[in-house]
Amino acid sequence: MESKPLHNEHPTTFDVIIIGGGIAGSSTAIRLAQLFNSAAATWRKILVIDERTTNAETFKVGESLPGGAKHILKSLGVFETVNNDAMQGKHNFCYGNSSAWGSDELYDTSTIFNAYGDGFHLNRSLFEETLVKTAESQHDRFITIIRGSVTKSLLVKNASGGEKYWKVSISNNELPIHGNILIDASGRRCFIRKCLTDLERSSFDKLLAFACLFETDTSQPSDSDHHTLVESCAFGWWYTSLLPNKQRIVVFHTDDDLIKHINKKRKIRQVEEFYEFMRETTTHTTKRISEHSYRPVGKRVMCMPANSESLSRFVSYENRWIAIGDSAVSFDPLSSQGMLTALYSAKLGAEAIFFQYFNGNKTRNKEVTVQPLEIFQQYIEDTFRKYKSEKRFFYNKEQRWNNEVFWKRRHGDHIET
């Protein structure tokens, strides 16, 4: 997607500015455009600032999308494209989970027993590009998407004494852009914290993810295992998923302060050492790699944060902002909730903004006791509270390494801050 600088002599004003063109940002823009269209508010304008530097050809970790996301994909108008891409091998279908957790034995759970059916192992970059192209092609009356980095953002009070607005500067745009509402969909970096110094973001663990991409050639027997495999070990846990183009992703999770101990034995940022460490600590994951003669792609192992985080608040009616997706809350990958919550929070966040600010002021009536933004705030709080409870439950199911630091931290009710 090409960048679209805004060439104007005066600052351009948008009703909504969305920082982030990933899953949460693009989905929010699409849902807002749908709502504006249904209200015949054709003059409303949405700006998406896409700060991503990747494209559909670039590999991106984070591929598991449960079948429960299908109805949201349909409502956004992208399910057919995603499903057709999976039929053509551009994404993979996911048929269930296999886990060696609490036992050496491998237990399978099939999606045939799931009301929503199969999930997906996505080409993440392609999926994000599908959302962006849908926003551009189907909702261009409302949505403008530009590539660039946000260099500065200020909350400004109107000189005439009216409502506040946001003044945003972008790297490839000479003049700042004005927006009535700011949506932070910037992911874990949580851009809104740079603008509001009193906003806190809490971290509940120290989890890191180390990912290595493997590939095999056409001469090898086809890998037909479309399950997500999860396997625990003394130092943390592993997962592997089959990807398109005869590739397989392998990811190891542990705490950042435990890396020094692991590195005394294996320098796991190096591919050869990562592979040997996998062989030493897993049975089933190693089998998946070795039986199809997979070999590493590249020479370095990717490393990224995977810890649970939450903002102290997710909305402000007075200051006209809202945080969605990983910017609001982020999850341990064991939950497979990241993309699903990004889609849900995008849909509900867009609806909260529409009914709070653009629905003829109906919801700002003093007789209305619960405002749309408050409902969204409560939804995120409830989602994260439920997630933390389920996270403790599943980590407590693994009791083989009670004396290891990684597992001690996750057993019982202890939560790190």
N, C-alpha and C positions, 0 to 999 in steps of 0.2 A: 504494500500500500504506500503510495507516494504521500509526502508531506504536503500540507496545504496552508502556507502562510496566509495570514489575513492582511491584505493590503488595503489599509484605510488611513485617511488623514486624521481621524479621531479614534479614540479607543472604542472597540466593538463591545456591545453589551449583549449578554445572553441571559436567558431566564435561569438556566442551570449550567454550571461548569462541573464536569466530572474529571477528576485527576486519576488517570489510569485507564488503559484500553484493554485490560485483560478480561477474564471471565466476568467478574463482578461489574466492572465499569461498562462494558459493552451491553451486558444484559440489562443493567439499569437504564441505559439510554434507550434500548429497544422498548422496554416496558413503559417508560415515560412517554415515548413517542406514540405508543398505542393508546395511552390514556388521553393525550392531547388530541389525537385524531378522533377518538370517540366523543370528545366534548366539542368537536369542531373548532378547537383553538389553534387554527392553522398558523397563527402568527408567532406561536411560542418557539423558542430556539434553544437547542441543547448543544453544548460544546464538549466533546470528548478529547482530552489531551492524552494521547497514546505515547507513553514514555518507553515502551518496550523497544529493545534493540534487536530482537530476534525476528525471524520470519518462519514461514511454514516448513522450511527445510532444516531449521535448527532444532536439535533435540532439547526437550525440556522435561525435567522430572515432575511427576505428579500426574498419573495417567488413569487412576481407578475412579470410575463414575458408576455408582450403583443404579440398578434398574428403577429405583424410586425417583430418579431425575427425569424420567421420560415425559411425564405430563408437563413439567416445566419447559422442557425443550420444545414440546408441541406448542405450548402457549406463546413461546418466543418465535415460533416459525422456523426452527432449525432442526427439528427431529428428523424430518425426511432426508435432509442433506447428510446429517451425521449417520443415520442408519444406512443410507445408500453407500456412503464412504466405507462403512464397516463391511458391507456386502462385497465391495470391490477390494477389500484388503488394506484400505488406507487407515482404518482403525481395526481393532480386534474386538470380538464379543468376549465377555467374561461369563463363564458358566458356573462359577461358584468359588468357594474358598477351600484350601487345604491347609491344615495347621498342625504343627508339632509343638504344642503349647501345654506345659504341665505334664508332658509325657514324651517319650521317644517315638511313640506311634503317631502315624499321620492320619488325621481325621478329615473327611471330606464333607462339605456342605454344598448341596447343589442348588442353583437358582430355580430349578424346576419346582421347588417347594416355596418359592418366593412369589407373592401376589403380583409383583411388578415384573417378574421374568428376568431375563439376562441383563447384565450390566455391560459396561464397555471398558476395554483397555485402550485408551485414546492415544493418538498422536496429539499430544497436548498443544503444540504450536499450531497444528492444522485446525484443531477445534477452536482455538482462540481466534484464528483468522476467519473461520466460518462465521463467528458471531460478529466480528468487525464488518465483514462484507455484507452480512444481512442488515446491519444497522445502516450502512452506506447505501445499499441498493434499494431497500424496501422502505426506508424512512428518511430519505435525504431531504424531504421537505422540512423536517424538524432538526435533523442531526448533522452537525459538522464535526469531522474528525481530523485532527492535525497531529503530526509527529513532532515531538520536541520535549525538552526537559523544563519543568517548572523551576525557575530560579528564585522567585520571590512571591509571597502571597500575603496580602494584608486585608484585615477587616476594616472598612472605612465607613465613617458616618457621612451621609449625604449632606452637602453644604447647606441645603435648604431646610435641614432639620428633619428630613424624612427618614425612611428606614435605612438600615445599614446595607452595604453591599461589599462584595469581595473584589479586590484588585489583584489580578494575577499576571505575573511577567513570565514569558516563555522564551527559551533560548533562541529560537529562530524567528521571533516576531519582534519588530521594532517597538511597537506600542503595547502597553499593558492591556489586558482584557478585563472587562467588568462583568461580574455575575451576581445575580440576586441570591442564588443558592449555591453552596459549594458541597460537592459529594466527594469524599475521600475514598477512592477505590485503588489506592496505591500499593496495597499489599502490606507485608510485614514491616516495611519501612515507615508506614503510618505518617504520611506527610503532614497531617493536621497538627501533629505535636510540635512542629517547627513554628506554627502560627500561634498556638495557644500554650503559653508556658505553664499554665496551671493544670494542663491535661496530663494525667499519669497513665503509664502502661505497665502493668504487672506481668511478671514472668513466673510461671508455676513449676518449671523444671528446667533442666539444662540440656535437653535432647538435641543432638546433632545427627544429620543423615549423611552417610558416605555412599555415593552411588557410582556404579560402574556399568557401562553399556557393553553387552556382548553380542556377537554376531556369528552366524555360521554360513556356510556356502551351500549352493544347490546340490552338491554331490552327497550331502548328508541326509539321512532320513528326516522327513518333515516332523517338526515339533508340534504336536497337536494338543498339548496340555494348556487349555484356556482357563485354568484356575489361578487364582492368586495364592501363592504359597507363602505362609508365615512360619518362621522357625525361631525359637528362642535359644539363647545360649547364656553362659555365665555373665558375659559382659554387656548384654543387651538383646537385640533381636534383629532378624533378617527378614526380608521378603523378596520375592522375585515374581515377575509377570512377563508373559509373552507379548511382544510388540509386533507391529507390522514389519515387513521387509526382513523376515527371518532374524529378528533381533530379540534379545531378552534383557530386561533391566534387573540388576541385583543391587539391593540397598541394605546397608548395615546401620543400625541405630544404637547410639550409646550417648553417655553424657560427656560434655566437652572437657570436664576436668579429669575424666578417666582415660583420655587419649594418651597422656604421658605414660601411664602404666602399660597400656596396650602397645605403644610404640617402642617400649623396651624390647618387645619380642618381634613386632612387625610394624614397619612404617606403612600404615595402611593408605596413605595418600598416593603411594606408588602402586601401579596396577599389579605387578608381579607379587608384591607383598600382600596386597588386598586379596588376591586369588588364593595365596597360601593360607592366609588367616581364615578365609571362608572354608577351605578344606579342613582346617584344624578344628573349627567350631560348629560345623553343620554336617548333616548327613543328607537330608533330602534336597537342600538347595544345591549342594555339590553334585548330587546325582543328576539334577536337571541340566546342569552346565556340561558335565562330562559325557553324558550319554548321547548328546548331539554335537559333541566336539565344538562347543562354542569357544570363541577366542575374544579377548578384550578389544574394544574399539578405543583407540587413543592410548596415551601413556600416563595420563593423570586421572585420579579418582576425583569426582566432583564432591564438594562438601557444602552443606547448606544448613541453616537453622531449621529445627523441626519441633521446637518447644511450644508449650501451650502459653498463650499470652492473651491479655484482655485489657482494653482501655477502661479507664475509670468511668467514662460515660460515652455514649455513642451518638448522641444528638444534642443540638442546642437550638431551641426555637428562637431565642433572642438573637443569637449570633448566626443563625441561618446556615447550619452545616449538619452533615450526617456522615457517619463512617459505616462502610459495608464491607463484606468479605473479610479477608485476612487483616485488613486495616482495623476492623472492630475487634475480632477475636480470631485466634489461630489455634489449630488443633494438632495433637499428636497424630501422626499418620496411621497409627494402629486403628483409629476410629473410622478411617476412610470418609471423613466428614468435610474435608476442606472444600472441594469443588461443589458438593451438594449444598453446603451452607452458603457458599458464595452465590449460587443461583437463587436460593430461597431468599437470602437477605437482599439481593438485588431486586427481586420482584416486590417484596414487602416494603423495602425502602423507597422504591419508586412510587408505590401506591400511597405510602405515608406522606411523602412530599407533595404529591398531587392533591390529596384531600386536605392537607394542612394549608397549602399556599395557593392552589390554583382552582379550587372547586367553588368559586363564587363566595368565598369566605364563609361558607355554611358551617364548617367545623370550628370556626373561631368564635362562634356564638358563646356567650358566657354561660348559657344553660348546658352546654356540652361539658361533662365532667372529665372525660378522658379524651385527650387529643391524639390524633394519628401518630405523631412523633413519639408520644409516651407509650403507645401500643407497640411500636417498633422497638423502643428501648426495652420494654418488658420481654418481648419475644427473644431478643439477643441474650438478655440475662437468663431467661429460662432455658434456652438452648445450651448455654455454656454451663449452667448449673447441672443440667442433666448429663452433659458430656463428662464433667468431672466425676460424677457418681459412677457412670459406666466405665470410665477409664480405670478407677480404683478397683472395680469389680473384676475386670478382665486381667489386670496386672496381678491381682491376688490369686488368680487361678494357676499361676506359675509359682510353685513352691519348692522347686528343686535346688534353687541357689539362694536360700534365705540369708546366708551370711555374706553374700556379695553386695557391694555398695550399691550398684545399680538397682537391684531388686529390693534392698532394704528401704530405699527412698520411695518406692512405689507401693509398698505393702502397708496395710492399715490405713489410717486417716491422715498420715503425714503428707503435707504438701509444702514444697519449698517456695520461698518468695525471693 
